[in-house]
Amino acid sequence: MGAIAGEPEAVQEKIVENFVKLLKRSGDIEKIDNIMSVIEKATIKKKGGRTVDVIVPRKIPEALLSKIKNSFTAKDKITIKIDEKIISGVKIIIDDEKIIDNSLATTLKRMFI
C-alpha cells in the first residue's frame, strides 16, 4: 500500500473500498488474498527487503527465533510457519525461491528416490 501511503487516512480508506468494489464487480474478490500478497511482496522488494518464510515442524524457542530473525535485515519480512510434515529440520524460502531445505522429510525422499 506504499503507493497511497502519503494520502490522508480517509482517502486511503476510500481507495481500498473502491478497489474491493472493483474486485466484486469483476468477480475476482475470491483472489483478494493472492492480490494482497503480491502487493505486499512488491512493496517489500521496492523498499529493498525480501520475503522470508522459515518453515519448522513445531513452535521454536524464542531465543532461536531471535537468532533466525537477526540473520536477516530489518527490511526483510520474516514469517515463521509450522508444518508438521517436515518432521524435523528447517526450510527457508527467500522471495519464493527455495534456498535451504534441511528437513528430515526431504532428506528421506532423497535417500529413497
N, C-alpha and C positions, 0 to 999 in steps of 0.2 A: 504494500500500500504506500510505498515510498513516493509514488507519483502524485499522490494527493496529500502528503504529509504536511505541506505548507499551508493548506487550506484550513479555514476555521472548522471547528468540530461539526457545526450544523451543516456545512457544505459537504464535508466528508460523509456524514450520515446520509444525505440526500443522494450523493453519487453511488454509494453502496446500495441504497434502496432501489435506485433506478437500474443498477446492474442486475440485482436479483429479479426485478420485474422483467427485464430483457431475457434472462435465462428461463423464466417461467413461460414467457410468450413463445420462445423458440423451442421449448420442450427439452432444454438442456439442464434443467435445475438439478437432475439427479447426478450431474457431473460436477457439481459445485465443489465437492471435496478435492477432486483432481485439479480443478481450475485454481483453487486457492493454494494448493500445494505447489503448482507450477509458478504462481505469482510469488509465493514466499521464497522458493529456491532462487528465482531470478533476482529478487530484491537482495537476498543474502550475497549472491555472487557479485552483484553490482557494487556492493559495499566492500568487496574484497574477501568475503568469507566463503566457507564451504559448509555443505550439509553433511553431518557425520552421524551415521547410525551405528551404535555399538549394541550388538546383539549377544545376550548372555542367557544361560539356561535358567537362572534364578536371580532373585534380588542379590545385589552385591553390597558388601560393607561400604559405608560412607567414605572411609579412608581410601579404598581402592577407587571408588567413584571420583574422588578428588584428584587422584593421580592421573586417571584417564582424562578428565577434563583439563587438567593442567598441561597435557600433552598437545593441546590444540590452542589456537588463538582465541581471543575474546570475540573476534568477528565470526567465528565458526558457530553454527547451531548444532549442538550435540544432543542427540536423542538416545536414551537408553531403552532398549526393547527387550522383553523377556520372551524367549522361545524355548520351551522345554524339549523340543525335538532335537536341539543340537547336543543334548546330553551333558557335555562339559566343554570347556574352552570358550572361545570368543570369535565373533565375526565382526569386522569393522568395514563398513561401506562408506566411502567418501564420494560425494557427488554422484550417487547411484552407480558407482563402479566398485565391484568387489575388490578390496585391497588386501585384506587379511582374512583368511578363513582357517582358523586354528581350532575348529570344533572337532569333537570326537566323532560326530556323525559323518563329517566329510572325510576324516582320516579312515574310518572303517569302509566307506564307499570306495575310496581309492585302493584299499587293500584287496577288495573282493570284486572289483570290476575290471 
